[in-house]
Amino acid sequence: MARILFIEPFFAGSHKQLLDTLISGIDFEEFGYELLTLPGKKWHWRARTSALYFAEVIPRKHVYEVLFASSVLNMAELIALRPDLMACRKVLYFHENQLIYPVRKQQERDFQYGYNQIISCMVADNIFFNTLFNLTSFLDSIPSFFKLQPDYRPKNLQETIRPKCKVLYFPISIQKSPVSSEERTTDDNAGLHIVWPHRWEHDKGPEKFFMVIDALIEKGCKFRLSVLGEQFQQIPLIFDEKKLKYEACNNCQVLDWGWVNRGRYVELLSSAHVVVSTSDHEFYGVSMIEATILGCFPLCPWRLSYPEIFPEECLYRTENQLVKQLKYFCKNPSASRNLSVNLDRFKWMSLKSQYEEALLIKKADDQCSAH
């Protein structure tokens, strides 16, 4: 019988990618695992109600030793509904935290989502965050978050939660598509290829990105453009507007626009020059790291998780700085190939043993004895 239970209320995007990597990359033959998921849509309802659903579908007869779930799950509710799971090592993984998730006005923040994550931390045994930025922003925001509560505010939650917290980077598992030096030269001669590979929502800053692209066009720069990413039911209108505009523009050649399959994604990023982020919200940046590993020069805001991941020459403070850097690369596409950055610490093979330890497959002293 399975000794490890994976639960994912939002089985899409990086949440799915993490579990796919763990399940394909770890030998579970001795331990066995079970994976319970809900489709990656209707996020708000998954956060509100998934604990009750999983409480009903998790088998009553089991020998689970580890319960691993993302912070979309209200783990406190699940344990209250299924006290037989209390004896498991309860592992909570934060892809993002709701305490600093961007909202246009503080009054619009739904208190319940952040509250769910905090009480989940109270019952979890181990809490992992994908970056130090995610961890510190969560813990540091707990006191101000509870100022939304009118009275009888809890105290000392940080001190209770902090000892259980640790950074465990999201594992990147991607193989570079082979590109010959001749193909690279051909791509350089064809003009700079700029890629924006993000979820098509406002918190990823598409308006800022398109303002930058418009500025490059106004300055007479010639380049190729791919706008990639996952799309949901409500797509900002600006994507259709800009697609029509750029397709009619002589200086901007649109190569790809919208979602592409994994094979095309790897092929495209293996030959592109520059990958850009204009995000207002980022706790990690899977696509930016993947693109950099595949050979793109990353240009990211000097905020959020990016300074933890990328060197200073990849960071910009203002959109004007971003325009200036892209203008330079438009004139010198081959210059974007000169970056040397080591991202091995984010790769699956560097992180595998840490995940095995988190899942009780490998004990900490096993690692020590191996050296």
Secondary structure as UniProt FT lines:
FT   STRAND          4..11
FT   HELIX           13..25
FT   TURN            29..31
FT   STRAND          33..39
FT   HELIX           43..57
FT   STRAND          66..70
FT   TURN            71..72
FT   HELIX           75..81
FT   HELIX           83..85
FT   TURN            86..87
FT   STRAND          89..94
FT   TURN            98..99
FT   HELIX           106..108
FT   HELIX           111..123
FT   STRAND          126..129
FT   HELIX           132..145
FT   HELIX           146..148
FT   HELIX           157..161
FT   HELIX           162..164
FT   STRAND          165..167
FT   HELIX           181..190
FT   STRAND          192..197
FT   HELIX           202..204
FT   HELIX           206..218
FT   TURN            219..220
FT   STRAND          223..228
FT   HELIX           238..247
FT   STRAND          252..258
FT   HELIX           262..271
FT   STRAND          274..276
FT   HELIX           286..293
FT   TURN            294..295
FT   STRAND          297..301
FT   TURN            304..305
FT   HELIX           306..309
FT   HELIX           312..314
FT   STRAND          315..316
FT   HELIX           319..331
FT   HELIX           333..338
FT   HELIX           344..346
FT   HELIX           348..358
FT   TURN            359..360
FT   HELIX           364..370
//
